[in-house]
Amino acid sequence: MHTDVLSTAHRRYLRTELLLGCVFNAVLSVMFAFVALQGRAAMPLWGVDGMAIDLIPTVFMITLVGNLIVTLLTRKRVRDGRVPPLEPTDGPGARLPRNALLRVLVLALLMTIVLVPLSTAVLAALGLHSMPSSPFIAYKLIYGMAVGALSAPLVIRAALADHAAQPPQHPPGASAA
């Protein structure tokens, strides 16, 4: 079983991208909160306009968009030599598809299937059957950051190791000899 040991450069890159991703996800999640509230003073947990339903597009889109962006940027940075590649491992990231769009779609579906029912159950267990708009926006801000923080490390590690699956790049006009 091969396990990867992150270099200082990898750890720094992972931390930076994770922090930037959390900020991006928080902004995206707050935008979803304003759309969901539609000017209401409170957000119910249940119903077509409730938090339980609102979490579905929130989790799916935050995971999809945030991780697609970080995957494409990371691949480019590795290709350009700005970030060292990571050797592929047999860890959880190795089980994800290599195709960037398919990878983030699978992860977005898995995150949605797991997090939405779990989050809804926790809110219901806490007796939060309705949430005033300001606490709801704060909740969504923190929730968006948490969703990104759960998936981004896996996706970033996989993107750092994608170089092994890509054919070598040859300058235009050069032969592959």
Residue pairs with C-beta under 8 A, 6 or more apart in sequence:
1 90
2 87
2 89
2 90
3 89
3 91
4 86
4 87
4 89
4 91
4 157
4 161
6 14
6 86
7 84
9 83
9 84
10 83
10 84
10 86
10 160
13 74
13 77
13 83
13 156
13 160
14 153
14 156
14 157
17 70
17 73
17 74
17 152
17 156
18 148
18 149
18 152
18 153
18 156
21 66
21 70
21 148
21 149
21 152
22 144
22 145
22 148
22 149
23 145
24 66
24 69
24 148
25 62
25 66
25 144
25 145
25 147
25 148
26 141
26 142
26 144
26 145
27 144
28 61
28 62
28 65
28 66
28 144
29 58
29 62
29 140
29 141
29 143
29 144
29 145
29 147
30 137
30 140
30 141
30 144
32 54
32 57
32 58
32 61
32 140
32 144
33 54
33 136
33 137
33 140
33 141
34 137
36 43
36 49
36 51
36 54
37 43
37 133
37 136
37 137
38 49
40 133
41 132
41 133
42 130
42 131
42 132
42 133
42 136
43 49
43 50
43 51
43 54
43 130
43 131
43 132
43 133
43 136
44 50
44 51
44 129
44 130
45 51
45 52
45 120
45 123
45 124
45 128
45 129
45 130
45 131
46 52
46 129
47 53
51 120
51 123
51 131
51 136
52 116
52 120
52 123
55 115
55 116
55 119
55 120
55 143
56 112
56 116
58 140
58 143
58 144
58 147
59 108
59 111
59 112
59 115
59 116
59 147
60 108
60 109
60 111
60 112
61 108
62 144
62 147
62 148
63 104
63 107
63 108
63 111
63 112
63 147
63 148
63 151
64 104
64 105
64 108
66 148
66 151
66 152
67 103
67 104
67 107
67 108
67 151
67 152
67 155
68 100
68 101
68 104
70 152
70 155
70 156
70 159
71 100
71 103
71 104
71 155
71 158
71 159
71 162
72 100
74 83
74 156
74 159
74 160
74 162
75 100
75 159
75 162
75 163
77 83
78 84
78 85
78 159
78 160
78 162
78 163
79 163
79 166
79 169
83 160
85 160
85 161
85 163
85 164
86 157
86 160
86 161
87 161
87 164
88 94
88 161
88 164
88 165
89 157
89 161
91 157
92 154
93 154
93 155
93 157
93 158
93 161
94 158
94 161
96 103
96 106
96 107
96 154
96 155
96 158
97 103
97 106
98 162
98 165
100 159
103 155
103 158
104 155
107 151
107 154
107 155
111 147
111 150
111 151
115 147
115 150
119 143
131 139
168 176
170 176
